[in-house]
Amino acid sequence: MATHIARWDLDKTYLRTEFDSFRDLVKTALERPDQKRTNPGASTLLREMVRAGIRVHILSGSPEQMRKNLEDKLRLDGITWDSFTLKPNLKNLLRLRFRAMRDQLGYKLPALLRARAAVTGDDSGEVWHETLFGDDAEADAYVYSLYADLLAGRVDEEVITEVLKRGRIYEDVVEETLDAIRSIEHGEIVERILIHLEGQTPPDDFHAYGPRVVPFYNYLQAAFVLQEDGRLGADGVLRVAVELVTEHRFDGDSLARSYYDLARRGHLKGTGIAAVSAALDGWFALGHVPAAEELRVLTTSLPAMAESARAAGHAASADATLATDKVRPPILPDYVKLVEAHNPRGRAGRAQRSEKRR
């Protein structure tokens, strides 16, 4: 597979973290690495991505003081990574930058741009593309989409300056961000933005960002998307499914419904189904297969699931895909308008969004 980069958030994306209250924050900070819980299927998917040759870069809003605990947790899970960036909250506190302690736009956007500027291609000169993983708890869909469109050259300095101004970003961070934008090579770099629906946000809330953003409920869904993108093998999909069955009580029907949900929403086209079935047949030919019955239910259900989704009129359209099966760039979101709601705070923010939907 071609060289590829995956950029992962941790809290509520990889880890099942609670931080809606001060008590949650204290509990999270005091947890031992072996007490931290991983979202079902996330560790298996991440290991499979590394196995596929994808380079993993972690960018988390957790404070720098938690580095050892977080790195130890990842090692316990068998995860390897290329870089690990955490938020300098102590530095922000000492500088009395209280807004920066909660803000994601002013932290993640320049960090992503700096990381991209440090990327060098392989000897073939091939461009390294990226897949981004985040969640719906704060600003990931907004920041990642803005980053993708900045890389593609669709957002100019006038727009980004206004976005950062309305986002109440500190002036030196604005200059740092603009300098980073000027230092990168532009292109269609970001293939997918995968948003874990930890907070159960309705998927329709992400339509403003176009089909490149894929909201998902479980990591088998993320694996299906990566497989169709050519970034993950069918064996990797099956291993994620095995974890969900053996450790999290999924059955074959729930595995298949995970596929149907994504296909119905237009994020899958059915091109990976045959490879998954063939991979399972290969497993059976080698002998014992864990979760065999549930996996067989999954693979035998997938063709009908894909057809049913197409019949419902929600399968991937020509407008959402390229001939290369990669996602088309979305219609450019109104980032200036969206910035004011990009990072809702805690329960109050979620309550306001819920009220708006009513």
WOFENQUI-V558662 format. One line per field, one symbol per residue. phi: phi as a letter, one per 40 degrees, with the letter a starting at -180 (. if undefined). burial: # if it has 16 or more other C-alpha atoms within 10 Angstrom, else .. A space follows every 10 residues. Layout:
phi->???
burial->???
This chain:
phi->.ccabbbbcb cgbcccbbac accccccccc ccdcccbccd gccccccccc dcgccbbcbb cccdccdcdc cccccdcgcb acaabbcccc cccccgcccc cbcbdccccc cccccccccb ccccgccccb bbbaaccbbc ccccccdccc ccgcbccccc ccdccccfcc dccdcccccc cccccciccc cabbbccccf cddccbcdcg cccbcbcacc cccdcccccg baccdcdccc ccccccbbgc bccccccccd dccccgcbbg cccccccccc dccccchcbc fdcccccdcc cddccccccc ccgbcdbccc bcccgcccdc dccccccccc bcadbfcccc cccccccc
burial->..######## #####.#... .......#.. ..#..#.### ########## .#.####### ####....## #.##..#.#. #..######. .........# ########## ######.... ......#### ########## ########## ##..#....# #.##..###. ...#..##.# #..#...### ########.. #.#..#.### ########## #########. ########## #####....# ##.####### ########## .##.###.## ..#....... ##.##.###. ###.###### ...###...# #.....#### ..#.##..#. .####....# ........
